[in-house]
Structure formats: C-alpha cells, structure tokens
Amino acid sequence: MRRVIECVPNFSEGRNRETIDALAQAVRGVSGARLVNVSADPDHHRTVLTFLGEPDAVAEAAYRCAQVAVERIDLRHHQGVHPRIGAVDVMPFIPLRNVEMPECAQIAREVGYRIARELEVPVYFYEHAAFPGRPADLPTIRRGGFEKWVGHPLTGNRAPDAGPASLHPTAGAVIVGARGPLIAFNIFLNTDRVEVAQHIARVIRQERERVPHLAGVRALGLFLPSRGVAQVSLNLTQPDQSPLWWVLEYVRTLAAEHEVQVLETELIGVAPASAIVGAAAHYLQNPALREEHVLDLWLDPEWNP
Amino acid sequence: MRRVIECVPNFSEGRNRETIDALAQAVRGVSGARLVNVSADPDHHRTVLTFLGEPDAVAEAAYRCAQVAVERIDLRHHQGVHPRIGAVDVMPFIPLRNVEMPECAQIAREVGYRIARELEVPVYFYEHAAFPGRPADLPTIRRGGFEKWVGHPLTGNRAPDAGPASLHPTAGAVIVGARGPLIAFNIFLNTDRVEVAQHIARVIRQERERVPHLAGVRALGLFLPSRGVAQVSLNLTQPDQSPLWWVLEYVRTLAAEHEVQVLETELIGVAPASAIVGAAAHYLQNPALREEHVLDLWLDPEWNP
C-alpha cells in the first residue's frame, strides 16, 4: 500500500535561474520524492515547486529545499508583486493517498520544527497544522509581510510557533501547514489598468461569502511589469466548490463591464484531474464526462475513482 | 515492468440489460483484466466495453465476452441505427504500456483464431492485424452488414481470415484487429432532421483528405428515435491530429448553416488524457496546459510524460 503526500513550497525567487535550479535539484536529490512541476514567475518573483512521494522522502526534500532557499534568497533585495513574508514563504503538505490529514499535519510540524531549529528561522503553522487558538489562515499570518515585521519582536499574536521570536534578517519566516488540494489559477487581462484586476478581486472577496462557487476563493489584482498587463491571481482553496470554467466566466463577465477581455490563463503547479476534466465537460457540452473517462488514469492499478 | 493492453469490443446489443450485464460479468470474471467502461446505447443498439490489463488476461476476457455475445445476441432480431456485421461487431486491441503494435496484432490474431475455431464464427482481421493484400479498413470490411451477407458464401475479397466461409446465422462475423487509441465522439443536434447530420458527416468525409485536423475522422449522420434528434457520430482515429474542441467547433459551424445548434456531446468509452486536457486548455485559454498539470496522473509511479 503506497502512501503518498505532496508538498508545494512557494519561494521568494522567480528570476535567478541558478537559485531556481538549486531549489529543484535539492528535491531531485532525494530518492522517493518526485518533482513534478516548477513554476517560476518573474513578476510575482516567486517559484512554486510541486513534488510528491512517500512521506519521509517528501519531508526530507522539503527541508532540503528550504535550506537552499534560506541560504540563497535575501528578502532585503526582493521586490515582487506577490505578498510574502519569507524566502520560503509558504510550505503546504497535502495528503494524497493512504495518508490522512492529521498525519500530514504532524509531518508539516516536524518539518517546521526542523527548519526553525536548524535554519534558525521563525515558523508559523497554518490550516490543519495550526495549533488551537492560533491564527490558521495564510493571509492573516502573512499580513504586513517581511518589511513590516523585520527588526521587530514577534510577540503575542505574532509570536511564531517555533524558532526565534524575530524574523530571520534575510529569510524572514516560514509558514508551514497541511491542507487539501488547491488550484492556483491566474487570469491575464488585456489591459494595463491594475485597478480593473483589483476591482474584480475585491468583488470576488466580497461575494465569496454569498456565492457557493466562490467559497474559499482568494483573489488579488496585480500588475505584471514584464508583460505590461493586469492579472487576477486566484487560489481556489475548495476546488470541488469552484469549477475553473465558472470562475473564468465570472471574471470574464466582470472584466467586460470595464470593456476588458481575458487574454489567457495559467495554472501554477498542478491541478486535480476532476477540475480539468470538469472544464472540458462544460465547454464540450458533455455533462457525463468524468475522470473515469480518462484512459491514462486507469493505467495506475491503484487508481480507484 | 507492467505490460498493459486495452480491448474495446463493440457488441450489437444496447437495450437488453441482462445481456449487457452478462458481457460485463464475463470480463470481470477474469483476474488481471480491469473493466473500466460500459457504454450502452439503445438507438445505436450497441454496447462498447473497455477493459485493460496484462495481455494474457485481456485476451482471455475478450474471448469470454465474445462467447457470451455469440450465445445471446441474435442479429435476425436486431435493428439499430449503427452499421454492423456481427454480434461482436468489432474487437480492437490497443497497446498501452510496454507492448508494441506488432505484438498486439499477434494477440488480436490469436483471439480471432480462437473465436473462429471455438465459436464457429468467421473472423476478419483489420488494421494492424490485417494480412498483407487483404482489406484493412473497418468500414470496407463491414460494408453491406449482416443482412447483405447472411446466407451467401464468403469468397474472394469477402472470404474471412479465419473460420467458416459463411456468416454465423445469428452472430454474423467478428472483425478483430489492433490499432492505436481512438476517440468515439458523438454530437447531438437540436433537430430531428437527420439530413443535417448526414450533410455534416458527408462534408467531414470529403474534407478529411484536405484538412489536417480531420485526418482519419470517420463520420456518420444518424437519427436517434429515443431522443427524437439527429446525431453526428464520429470516430477520431488519429486523436493527436483532431482536437476534440476543434471538431466540435467545426460541426457547430456547419450546423449553424442550417440554423441548427449543438445540444450536447458524449464520449463512448474512454479517451486519452491528452485529448481531454487539450479541450480544457483551449477553452480555458491556457495554451501551456498539458497532461503534466494533472496531479492524479503523477500518482502512478510508472507514468512518464
């Protein structure tokens, strides 16, 4: 019975090819961990690695790439459009097969304690790894970012769960947690007016309390200097609730009110088959289409829809 | 190193639940063969099973369901809208992993000879299993169907490759072969005018010599009594050449010339991940989207894009 978890750390470096390669190599060097995606974005100035495998291997690979990041990334010289508080900004662990969430939270904490102790970086635990009574929500923990907290004592609500009570001078803090699958979905608009993207993001944040398909959708409006266009950057934290096609058409409708169109979209990292097949089903007008219709999935003898 | 082939037999029974269940049970009874899809259509009066596994198990399962079909299906009382010549109308074998096409053709022939010998049904070999100098093309071999050939000697070009030189009185003939993956894709139109579907199918057959995306597309225009609508029934025999979305939009455009719209679509059996992800990529305006972005596929340690 193979046990599989996934780790999707976000690093505050999206431009320096050597650092990005070193992060990826740190994962590749661990037998039993499989690196499946590297998404680097120069405007976000952020790289997202996706790797998976048996829990011990994934935990070791997570520590090793955190070590590379703390050594190489200096937040004092880092400016991107995406909010961040650390060189390893966030490090979620996701249970995939034959592992339950509580065990995954335990793995997250073990890796977090090791990072705090060996790399001397404060660590916050989030979502399923958060301790009772402590903030569990990623945007809340990250609020203010590196610049606001560097040089200030981290006390009270800001006290870390592990490690020193002040940000690491170059690497900030690490937010480590356990969560379910999430889809990072960016929508590019054919406008340089960032306020259009910001307005759309604000509407989504307001409406998500009310509209079931927007439940758990996190949204930011950003301007991307390298492309000269605005972007609605989304995290679908409850992907079963938020069909990709529905979210895209919702954004398309809001953008059209400003006479703005969708240029294209991107996924950061990977997405569950159900989300991608769901998009195909909608647009192909094939309501019966499910993961079960994907031949390749059946080649895995353990795949059981 | 796991070796996997697929078998997708088409049976001339799409209404009788007991017979359909018996066909499926014949496959389920073979250890090592995995039944992944049962598509039964009352108008086509046809059931398509999809199963896969290691070659010996798939060959055994193929024989056993052919045996059930020959015992239970009587073509003298069979009328559907889909052309057919046999109770087991066509039985393709598809190499999936660590098996090459020539070996798959050999497996097809072995199953075909066994069906001919033990069930006393004439067998034609098609595509990669066809003998040199013999017809290899499925529509050519099937032309005329059961009614045209029953009671007539099968000689010359019509002589079977194995088995008796006349159709089985109730089960007709079996066309056994080896081929690459194929997508069976049906498009329902919001009209009862079958001539619209037939016109679209004719245009596709004419244009496929000229339009690369239509290469290898087989098309029929059918009327479906149970739904009261027309259908364009398609086989995309070179799915890498013919994106699902492109074919759908092509049919949509042709239908619009008759003021007819697409009601919905369906897949018969399963389809390669690349085809479904390709449709999502197109409609989500995400040109970079590939199978590599489907998390679930990576859970298979042998999956190597």
Interface residues (C-beta under 8 A of the other chain):
Chain A: R2 V4 E6 R34 V36 N37 L52 L96 R97 P181 L244 W245 L248 V262 L263 E264 T265 E266 L267 G269 V270 A271 P272 A273 I276 V277 A279 A280 H282 Y283 L284 Q285 N286 P287 A288 L289 E291 E292 H293 V294 L295 D296 L297 W298 L299 D300 P301 E302 W303
Chain B: R2 V4 E6 R34 V36 N37 L52 L96 R97 P181 L244 W245 L248 V262 L263 E264 T265 E266 L267 G269 V270 A271 P272 A273 I276 V277 A279 A280 H282 Y283 L284 Q285 N286 P287 A288 L289 E291 E292 H293 V294 L295 D296 L297 W298 L299 D300 P301 E302 W303
